[in-house]
């Protein structure tokens, strides 16, 4: 399998954060530090974009992924002793709900950085990523906002 440069860069940013901080902090601290590293790497991202969940075309709730990177990658962050199956299911569901080909789950709470790469089985076409980039635009977060808050509860993907 060919390495995906975006996923590889994001994993590298997470490793940098883990190597500097180690385990023991709350998720929000790791998220803020990861935002700094993603910005330094020149990656386009937004934090905690709310997305509606539908069942048979009926809105049943909302969820937020910790990061959406370059309109094609969802990232979920945990700070637990170990990754549990429920966390993997959550990250996989975000990948599907946001309609992205890939998703990453990071756990900063273990004795070493844990991560899992999720694939949305719906997408096996390599041209999908380029189509998605042209179809959707994610604004860059200003350098002064280290929390990465977008300031809007409207999803830039679906407008809801």
C-alpha positions as CSV (number, residue, x, y, z in Angstrom):
1,X,0.0,0.0,0.0
2,X,1.3,3.4,-0.9
3,X,1.8,5.9,1.9
4,X,-0.7,8.8,1.9
5,X,1.3,12.0,2.4
6,X,-1.5,13.8,4.4
7,X,-2.1,10.9,6.8
8,X,1.7,10.5,7.2
9,X,2.1,14.2,8.0
10,X,-0.8,14.2,10.6
11,X,0.7,11.1,12.3
12,X,4.1,12.9,12.4
13,X,2.5,15.9,14.0
14,X,0.8,13.7,16.6
15,X,4.2,12.0,17.3
16,X,5.8,15.4,17.8
17,X,3.2,16.3,20.4
18,X,3.5,13.0,22.2
19,X,7.3,13.2,22.3
20,X,7.2,16.7,23.8
21,X,4.3,16.1,26.3
22,X,4.1,12.4,27.0
23,X,1.0,10.9,28.6
24,X,-1.0,12.4,31.5
25,X,-2.8,15.4,30.2
26,X,-6.5,16.0,29.2
27,X,-7.6,15.5,25.6
28,X,-8.1,19.3,25.2
29,X,-4.4,19.9,25.9
30,X,-3.3,17.4,23.2
31,X,-5.9,18.9,20.8
32,X,-4.5,22.4,21.2
33,X,-0.9,21.2,20.8
34,X,-1.8,19.1,17.7
35,X,-3.5,22.2,16.3
36,X,-0.2,24.1,16.7
37,X,1.8,21.3,15.0
38,X,-0.7,21.0,12.1
39,X,-0.5,24.7,11.5
40,X,3.3,24.5,11.6
41,X,3.1,21.7,9.0
42,X,1.0,24.0,6.8
43,X,-2.1,21.7,6.9
44,X,-5.6,23.1,6.5
45,X,-8.0,22.1,9.3
46,X,-11.0,23.0,11.4
47,X,-11.8,21.9,15.0
48,X,-15.0,20.4,16.3
49,X,-17.3,20.9,13.3
50,X,-20.8,19.9,14.2
51,X,-22.4,17.4,11.9
52,X,-26.0,16.2,11.9
53,X,-26.8,12.5,12.2
54,X,-29.7,11.1,10.3
55,X,-31.7,7.9,10.5
56,X,-33.9,7.3,7.4
57,X,-33.6,11.0,6.5
58,X,-34.7,12.1,9.9
59,X,-32.3,14.2,12.0
60,X,-31.7,12.3,15.3
61,X,-28.7,14.2,16.7
62,X,-25.4,15.9,16.2
63,X,-21.7,14.9,16.7
64,X,-18.4,16.7,16.5
65,X,-15.1,15.3,15.2
66,X,-12.1,16.7,17.0
67,X,-10.4,17.7,13.7
68,X,-11.3,17.7,10.0
69,X,-8.1,18.0,8.0
70,X,-7.9,19.1,4.4
71,X,-11.6,18.2,3.8
72,X,-10.8,14.5,3.6
73,X,-9.6,13.3,7.0
74,X,-11.4,13.1,10.3
75,X,-9.3,12.9,13.5
76,X,-10.5,11.9,16.9
77,X,-8.3,12.3,20.0
78,X,-8.4,10.3,23.2
79,X,-6.2,10.4,26.4
80,X,-7.0,7.0,27.9
81,X,-4.8,4.2,29.2
82,X,-5.8,2.0,26.3
83,X,-7.9,2.3,23.1
84,X,-11.2,0.5,23.6
85,X,-13.4,-0.9,20.9
86,X,-16.0,1.8,21.5
87,X,-13.4,4.5,20.6
88,X,-12.6,2.7,17.4
89,X,-16.3,2.5,16.5
90,X,-16.7,6.2,17.2
91,X,-13.8,7.2,15.0
92,X,-15.0,4.8,12.2
93,X,-18.6,6.3,12.5
94,X,-17.2,9.9,12.2
95,X,-15.3,8.8,9.0
96,X,-18.6,7.5,7.5
97,X,-20.8,10.3,8.8
98,X,-18.5,13.0,7.4
99,X,-18.3,11.0,4.2
100,X,-14.5,10.9,4.2
101,X,-12.3,8.2,2.8
102,X,-10.1,8.0,5.9
103,X,-10.1,8.8,9.6
104,X,-7.5,8.7,12.3
105,X,-7.8,7.9,16.0
106,X,-5.0,9.0,18.4
107,X,-4.6,8.0,22.0
108,X,-2.1,10.2,23.9
109,X,-2.8,8.6,27.3
110,X,-0.8,5.4,26.9
111,X,2.9,4.7,27.5
112,X,3.4,5.3,23.8
113,X,1.3,7.1,21.2
114,X,-1.4,4.8,19.9
115,X,-3.1,5.4,16.6
116,X,-5.5,3.6,14.2
117,X,-6.2,4.5,10.6
118,X,-9.8,3.9,9.6
119,X,-11.0,3.5,6.0
120,X,-14.5,4.3,4.7
121,X,-15.3,1.2,2.6
122,X,-17.5,3.4,0.4
123,X,-14.4,4.9,-1.3
124,X,-11.8,3.0,-3.2
125,X,-11.4,5.5,-6.0
126,X,-8.2,7.6,-5.6
127,X,-9.8,10.4,-7.6
128,X,-12.3,10.9,-4.8
129,X,-9.9,13.0,-2.7
130,X,-9.3,15.5,-5.5
131,X,-13.1,15.7,-6.2
132,X,-13.8,16.3,-2.5
133,X,-11.2,19.1,-2.3
134,X,-12.7,20.9,-5.3
135,X,-16.2,20.4,-4.0
136,X,-15.6,21.7,-0.4
137,X,-13.5,24.4,1.1
138,X,-12.2,24.5,4.7
139,X,-10.9,27.9,5.8
140,X,-7.5,28.1,7.5
141,X,-7.7,28.9,11.2
142,X,-6.0,32.2,12.2
143,X,-2.6,31.9,13.9
144,X,-3.9,33.7,17.0
145,X,-6.5,31.0,17.7
146,X,-4.6,28.1,19.3
147,X,-7.7,26.3,20.4
148,X,-8.8,26.0,16.7
149,X,-12.4,27.0,17.4
150,X,-14.1,27.9,14.2
151,X,-16.6,30.3,15.9
152,X,-19.5,28.7,13.9
153,X,-21.8,25.9,14.6
154,X,-22.7,25.5,11.0
155,X,-21.1,22.6,9.1
156,X,-19.0,24.0,6.2
157,X,-19.7,20.7,4.3
158,X,-23.4,20.5,4.3
159,X,-24.4,24.0,5.5
160,X,-26.6,22.6,8.3
